[in-house]
C-alpha cells in the first residue's frame, strides 16, 4: 500500500470522489479547488449502473436509493414524442447489478464533499493550481505544497494535464448544449431522449418534482433565437419545459472533447475525469467515468508499494475503456444530431426494430457487467 501525501487539483465530481478513494487507500489528501465555496450549480446527470457501482464502493450507494434518485425510465423518441425504443429500468438493473438513476449535480457534489470530509480529506477553497510537477504543486498566492502524488482532476483545461502531456487546447466539437431544471407541472414532459432534425432534446425526472432537460445541436453559444427555432419540431412538451426554466437559470455551453491520450501520467503526476479523457455527453458517461477512475486509482494505490507502479496499473485498467467511450460518444452524437431526412429515417428504423434484448446487450461495453 502506498503511503504519504496526495494533492488533488480540482474539487468537482472526480476530485472529491478520488479524495475519498485516496483516503481509503491510506494517503493524506488535500483537495485544491479554485472556487471559494461549493458551487451548487449545474443541472442533472444520468448515473448509469457503472457509476452507481462506483458510488457504492465510495460509501455513497444510498444516493441511488428511491429517497434520493428516481430510476430512469423513458424512451428514445421521435420529435413528436412517439417512442422508437423504451428503456426498461428493471431489466437494466437486473443485467448490470445497479439501477440507472437521475441526480442533480449539486446533490451529488454535496454528498461527495460530506463523504470526503468525513473520511478526513482537507478541502482548500480558493486554491487554484497554477503549476504542477512531480512532487509539488504551486497554487494561488504562490504557496507550494510538496506531495508524493498529484492528481489532476481540474477539468477539460487542466493545468496538471499541461504538465503531464502539454498537448494544447481541447477539440471544439461545434456542438452547443442548453441545460436546465424545471419544477412542478411544467416538468412533466415524457422522459427520454427526443430526436429532431439535427437536434437532440432530453428529459430526465429528478426527485422533488423536478426534471432535468437538455437541448443539443451544432451552432453558436447563447443564441436564444436559435434555441427557439430548434425547439419548433418538438412541439409543446419540450418548449414548455424549457420555458418553465427562467432564462438566467438556463446553462449554455460549447461541447469539447479530446482524442484519447497515449498516457495520463508523468512521474508522480496523473490525471482523472475530464482532465484525462473529456468526452461528449451522448452516452451519459462523463461523471460515471470520473467515478470509475477514482475507484480504480484508489485500488491501484492500495495494491502497490509505490506510486509509479500504481499509476501504471491505473492507466492500464482505465485508458482503453475511456478511449472507447470517447470515440463512442462521438458516434452517438453523430447519430443523435443527424441532419438529413434520409439519415434520420435509417437511424430511426434501425432503433425501432432492434429487439429489447439486443439493445440491452449493446450497453455491455458502455456500462460494463458487474
C-alpha positions as CSV (number, residue, x, y, z in Angstrom):
1,X,0.0,0.0,0.0
2,X,1.3,3.5,-0.9
3,X,1.5,6.0,1.9
4,X,2.3,9.7,2.0
5,X,0.6,12.8,0.9
6,X,-1.7,13.3,-2.2
7,X,-2.8,16.6,-3.6
8,X,-5.9,16.7,-5.8
9,X,-6.3,19.6,-8.2
10,X,-10.0,20.2,-8.6
11,X,-13.0,19.8,-6.2
12,X,-15.6,18.6,-8.7
13,X,-17.1,15.2,-9.0
14,X,-13.9,13.4,-9.9
15,X,-11.7,15.4,-7.5
16,X,-13.9,14.8,-4.5
17,X,-14.5,11.1,-5.4
18,X,-10.8,10.4,-5.7
19,X,-10.2,12.2,-2.4
20,X,-12.5,9.6,-0.8
21,X,-10.7,6.8,-2.6
22,X,-7.2,8.0,-1.7
23,X,-8.2,8.4,2.0
24,X,-9.5,4.9,2.0
25,X,-6.1,3.8,0.5
26,X,-4.3,5.4,3.4
27,X,-3.0,8.6,2.0
28,X,-3.2,12.1,3.5
29,X,-5.3,14.1,1.0
30,X,-5.5,17.8,0.2
31,X,-8.0,19.0,-2.4
32,X,-7.3,22.4,-4.0
33,X,-10.5,23.9,-5.5
34,X,-10.4,27.3,-7.2
35,X,-14.0,28.2,-6.2
36,X,-14.4,30.0,-2.9
37,X,-17.0,27.5,-1.8
38,X,-19.0,24.6,-3.1
39,X,-21.0,25.9,-6.1
40,X,-24.5,24.4,-6.1
41,X,-24.9,25.0,-9.8
42,X,-25.3,22.7,-12.8
43,X,-28.2,20.6,-14.0
44,X,-28.9,16.9,-14.0
45,X,-26.9,13.8,-14.5
46,X,-27.7,10.3,-15.7
47,X,-25.8,8.0,-13.4
48,X,-25.6,4.6,-15.1
49,X,-25.2,1.3,-13.3
50,X,-21.4,1.6,-13.5
51,X,-21.5,4.9,-11.8
52,X,-23.8,3.6,-9.1
53,X,-21.4,0.7,-8.5
54,X,-18.6,3.2,-8.1
55,X,-20.7,5.2,-5.7
56,X,-21.3,2.1,-3.6
57,X,-17.6,1.5,-3.4
58,X,-17.1,5.0,-2.2
59,X,-19.7,4.6,0.5
60,X,-22.4,6.6,-1.2
61,X,-24.6,3.9,-2.6
62,X,-27.6,5.4,-0.9
63,X,-27.6,8.2,-3.5
64,X,-29.2,5.7,-5.9
65,X,-32.0,4.8,-3.4
66,X,-35.5,6.0,-4.2
67,X,-35.3,8.6,-1.4
68,X,-32.5,10.4,-3.4
69,X,-32.9,9.4,-7.0
70,X,-35.5,8.2,-9.5
71,X,-35.0,5.2,-11.6
72,X,-34.6,6.5,-15.2
73,X,-37.4,5.2,-17.3
74,X,-38.4,6.6,-20.7
75,X,-37.6,6.1,-24.3
76,X,-35.8,7.2,-27.4
77,X,-38.4,9.3,-29.2
78,X,-39.1,11.0,-32.5
79,X,-39.5,14.7,-32.3
80,X,-43.3,14.3,-31.9
81,X,-42.7,12.3,-28.7
82,X,-43.7,8.9,-30.2
83,X,-41.5,6.0,-29.0
84,X,-38.7,4.4,-31.0
85,X,-37.4,2.2,-28.2
86,X,-38.4,2.2,-24.5
87,X,-36.0,1.9,-21.5
88,X,-36.8,-0.9,-19.1
89,X,-35.4,0.2,-15.8
90,X,-35.9,-3.2,-14.1
91,X,-34.1,-5.0,-16.9
92,X,-31.2,-2.6,-16.8
93,X,-30.8,-3.1,-13.0
94,X,-31.2,-6.9,-13.3
95,X,-28.5,-7.2,-16.0
96,X,-26.0,-4.7,-14.6
97,X,-26.5,-5.1,-10.8
98,X,-27.4,-1.5,-10.2
99,X,-30.0,1.0,-11.4
100,X,-29.8,3.8,-13.9
101,X,-30.9,6.9,-12.0
102,X,-31.1,10.7,-12.4
103,X,-29.4,13.0,-9.9
104,X,-28.9,16.8,-9.7
105,X,-25.3,17.6,-10.0
106,X,-25.4,19.8,-6.9
107,X,-26.9,17.0,-4.8
108,X,-24.1,14.6,-5.9
109,X,-21.4,17.2,-5.2
110,X,-22.7,17.9,-1.7
111,X,-22.8,14.2,-0.9
112,X,-19.2,13.7,-2.2
113,X,-17.9,16.7,-0.2
114,X,-19.5,15.5,3.0
115,X,-18.1,12.0,2.5
116,X,-14.6,13.3,1.6
117,X,-14.5,15.5,4.7
118,X,-15.9,12.6,6.9
119,X,-13.0,10.5,5.5
120,X,-10.5,13.1,6.6
121,X,-9.6,14.8,3.4
122,X,-8.8,18.5,3.6
123,X,-10.5,20.7,1.1
124,X,-8.9,24.2,0.5
125,X,-11.3,26.6,-1.2
126,X,-9.9,29.4,-3.4
127,X,-6.8,27.3,-4.2
128,X,-6.3,27.3,-7.9
129,X,-3.4,25.2,-9.1
130,X,-1.1,27.4,-11.2
131,X,1.8,25.0,-11.8
132,X,2.4,21.3,-11.2
133,X,5.4,19.0,-11.4
134,X,6.3,15.6,-9.9
135,X,6.5,16.1,-6.2
136,X,4.9,19.5,-5.9
137,X,2.2,22.0,-6.9
138,X,2.1,25.7,-6.7
139,X,-1.3,27.4,-6.3
140,X,-3.0,30.7,-5.6
141,X,-0.7,33.2,-3.9
142,X,2.5,31.3,-4.7
143,X,2.1,28.7,-2.0
144,X,3.8,25.4,-2.7
145,X,2.7,22.0,-1.4
146,X,5.0,19.0,-1.7
147,X,3.3,15.7,-2.4
148,X,4.0,12.1,-3.1
149,X,1.1,12.0,-5.6
150,X,-0.5,14.8,-7.6
151,X,-3.9,14.0,-9.2
152,X,-5.2,16.4,-11.9
153,X,-8.9,16.4,-11.6
154,X,-9.1,20.0,-12.8
155,X,-11.3,19.7,-15.8
156,X,-11.0,19.9,-19.5
157,X,-8.5,22.8,-19.4
158,X,-6.4,21.1,-16.8
159,X,-3.2,22.7,-15.6
160,X,-1.9,19.3,-14.5
161,X,-2.6,17.9,-17.9
162,X,-0.4,20.6,-19.4
163,X,2.4,19.4,-17.1
164,X,1.8,15.7,-18.0
165,X,1.2,16.0,-21.7
166,X,1.5,19.6,-22.9
167,X,-0.9,18.8,-25.7
168,X,-2.7,22.1,-26.1
169,X,-6.3,23.0,-26.1
170,X,-9.3,20.6,-26.3
171,X,-11.2,20.0,-29.5
172,X,-14.3,22.1,-30.2
173,X,-17.0,19.8,-31.4
174,X,-19.0,22.6,-32.9
175,X,-22.0,21.4,-30.8
176,X,-23.7,23.5,-28.1
177,X,-25.9,22.2,-25.3
178,X,-28.5,24.1,-23.3
179,X,-29.4,22.6,-19.9
180,X,-31.7,23.4,-17.1
181,X,-34.0,22.3,-14.3
182,X,-37.8,22.8,-14.5
183,X,-40.1,22.4,-11.5
184,X,-43.7,21.3,-11.0
185,X,-46.3,20.7,-13.6
186,X,-44.1,22.0,-16.4
187,X,-41.6,19.3,-15.6
188,X,-44.0,16.6,-16.8
189,X,-42.8,16.1,-20.4
190,X,-42.4,12.4,-21.3
191,X,-38.9,11.3,-20.3
192,X,-36.2,10.1,-22.6
193,X,-34.3,11.5,-25.5
194,X,-36.1,13.1,-28.4
195,X,-34.5,13.3,-31.9
196,X,-35.4,16.1,-34.2
197,X,-33.7,17.4,-37.4
198,X,-30.1,18.0,-36.3
199,X,-31.2,18.4,-32.7
200,X,-31.4,16.2,-29.6
201,X,-33.5,17.0,-26.6
202,X,-33.8,15.1,-23.4
203,X,-35.9,15.0,-20.2
204,X,-34.8,13.2,-17.1
205,X,-37.1,13.3,-14.0
206,X,-35.5,14.0,-10.6
207,X,-36.8,13.8,-7.1
208,X,-38.6,16.8,-5.7
209,X,-41.0,17.2,-8.6
210,X,-38.1,18.4,-10.8
211,X,-36.9,17.5,-14.3
212,X,-33.6,18.0,-15.9
213,X,-33.7,18.9,-19.6
214,X,-31.2,19.5,-22.3
215,X,-31.1,20.5,-26.0
216,X,-28.0,19.9,-28.2
217,X,-27.3,21.0,-31.8
218,X,-24.5,22.3,-33.9
219,X,-24.4,26.0,-33.5
220,X,-23.2,29.0,-31.5
221,X,-23.3,29.5,-27.7
222,X,-26.1,31.6,-26.2
223,X,-28.3,32.3,-29.2
224,X,-31.8,32.2,-27.8
225,X,-33.4,32.7,-31.1
226,X,-31.6,29.7,-32.5
227,X,-32.7,27.6,-29.5
228,X,-36.3,28.6,-30.1
229,X,-36.0,27.7,-33.7
230,X,-34.5,24.3,-32.8
231,X,-37.4,23.6,-30.4
232,X,-40.1,24.0,-33.0
233,X,-40.1,20.4,-34.4
234,X,-40.6,19.1,-30.8
235,X,-43.9,20.8,-30.1
236,X,-45.3,21.9,-26.8
237,X,-43.9,19.4,-24.3
238,X,-40.2,20.3,-24.8
239,X,-40.9,24.0,-25.4
240,X,-42.9,24.1,-22.1
241,X,-40.2,22.5,-20.0
242,X,-37.6,25.0,-21.4
243,X,-39.9,27.9,-20.9
244,X,-40.5,26.9,-17.3
245,X,-36.8,27.5,-16.6
246,X,-36.0,31.2,-16.1
247,X,-33.5,32.4,-18.7
248,X,-30.8,33.2,-16.1
249,X,-31.0,29.6,-14.9
250,X,-30.5,28.1,-18.4
251,X,-27.0,27.0,-19.0
252,X,-25.5,27.0,-22.4
253,X,-22.0,25.6,-23.2
254,X,-19.9,24.7,-26.2
255,X,-19.0,21.0,-26.1
256,X,-15.4,19.9,-26.2
257,X,-13.5,16.7,-26.1
258,X,-10.0,15.3,-26.8
259,X,-8.6,12.5,-28.8
260,X,-7.6,9.6,-26.5
261,X,-4.2,10.2,-25.0
262,X,-1.3,7.8,-25.1
263,X,-0.6,8.4,-21.4
264,X,-2.2,10.0,-18.3
265,X,0.9,10.1,-16.0
266,X,4.4,11.6,-15.6
267,X,6.3,10.5,-12.6
268,X,4.0,11.1,-9.6
269,X,1.5,13.2,-11.6
270,X,-1.6,11.6,-13.0
271,X,-5.0,12.6,-14.5
272,X,-8.6,11.8,-13.8
273,X,-12.0,12.5,-15.3
274,X,-12.3,15.4,-17.8
275,X,-8.6,16.2,-17.3
276,X,-7.7,12.7,-18.6
277,X,-10.5,11.9,-21.1
278,X,-13.1,14.6,-21.8
279,X,-15.9,13.2,-23.8
280,X,-19.2,14.4,-25.4
281,X,-22.3,13.7,-23.3
282,X,-24.2,11.5,-25.7
283,X,-23.5,8.3,-23.8
284,X,-24.0,9.9,-20.4
285,X,-20.7,8.6,-19.2
286,X,-18.7,11.7,-18.2
287,X,-19.5,11.7,-14.5
288,X,-19.7,7.9,-14.4
289,X,-16.2,7.6,-15.9
290,X,-14.7,10.0,-13.3
291,X,-16.2,8.0,-10.5
292,X,-14.8,4.8,-12.0
293,X,-11.4,6.5,-12.3
294,X,-11.4,7.4,-8.7
295,X,-12.2,3.8,-7.6
296,X,-9.6,2.4,-9.9
297,X,-6.9,4.8,-8.7
298,X,-7.6,4.0,-5.1
299,X,-7.5,0.3,-5.7
300,X,-4.2,0.6,-7.6
301,X,-2.6,2.5,-4.8
302,X,-3.8,0.0,-2.2
303,X,-2.3,-2.9,-4.2
304,X,1.1,-1.3,-5.0
305,X,4.1,-0.5,-2.8
306,X,5.0,2.8,-4.6
307,X,3.3,5.5,-6.7
308,X,4.6,4.9,-10.2
309,X,3.7,1.2,-10.5
310,X,0.3,2.1,-9.1
311,X,-0.2,4.8,-11.7
312,X,0.9,2.3,-14.5
313,X,-1.7,-0.2,-13.2
314,X,-4.4,2.5,-13.0
315,X,-3.7,3.6,-16.6
316,X,-3.6,0.0,-17.8
317,X,-7.1,-0.6,-16.5
318,X,-8.7,2.7,-17.3
319,X,-7.2,4.2,-20.6
320,X,-8.5,1.6,-23.0
321,X,-12.1,1.8,-21.6
322,X,-12.0,5.6,-21.6
323,X,-10.8,5.7,-25.2
324,X,-13.7,3.6,-26.3
325,X,-16.2,5.8,-24.5
326,X,-14.7,9.0,-26.1
327,X,-15.0,7.5,-29.6
328,X,-18.4,6.0,-28.8
329,X,-19.7,9.4,-27.5
330,X,-18.7,11.0,-30.8
331,X,-20.5,8.3,-32.8
332,X,-23.6,8.6,-30.6
333,X,-23.6,12.4,-31.1
334,X,-23.4,12.0,-34.9
335,X,-26.4,9.7,-34.8
336,X,-28.5,11.8,-32.4
337,X,-27.8,15.0,-34.4
338,X,-28.3,13.6,-37.9
339,X,-29.5,16.4,-40.2
340,X,-30.8,14.7,-43.4
341,X,-34.2,13.2,-43.5
342,X,-32.8,10.0,-45.1
343,X,-30.2,9.5,-42.4
344,X,-32.8,10.1,-39.7
345,X,-35.2,7.6,-41.3
346,X,-32.5,4.9,-41.4
347,X,-31.4,5.6,-37.8
348,X,-35.0,5.5,-36.5
349,X,-35.8,2.4,-38.4
350,X,-32.7,0.5,-37.0
351,X,-33.5,1.6,-33.5
352,X,-37.2,0.8,-33.7
353,X,-36.7,-2.8,-35.0
354,X,-33.9,-3.8,-32.7
355,X,-35.1,-6.4,-30.1
356,X,-35.1,-5.2,-26.5
357,X,-32.6,-7.9,-25.6
358,X,-30.2,-6.7,-28.3
359,X,-30.5,-3.1,-27.1
360,X,-29.7,-4.2,-23.6
361,X,-26.6,-6.2,-24.7
362,X,-25.4,-3.2,-26.7
363,X,-25.0,-1.5,-23.3
364,X,-22.4,-4.1,-22.1
365,X,-19.3,-2.3,-23.4
366,X,-20.6,1.1,-22.1
367,X,-21.9,0.1,-18.7
368,X,-19.9,-3.0,-18.0
369,X,-21.1,-6.1,-16.3
370,X,-20.6,-6.4,-12.5
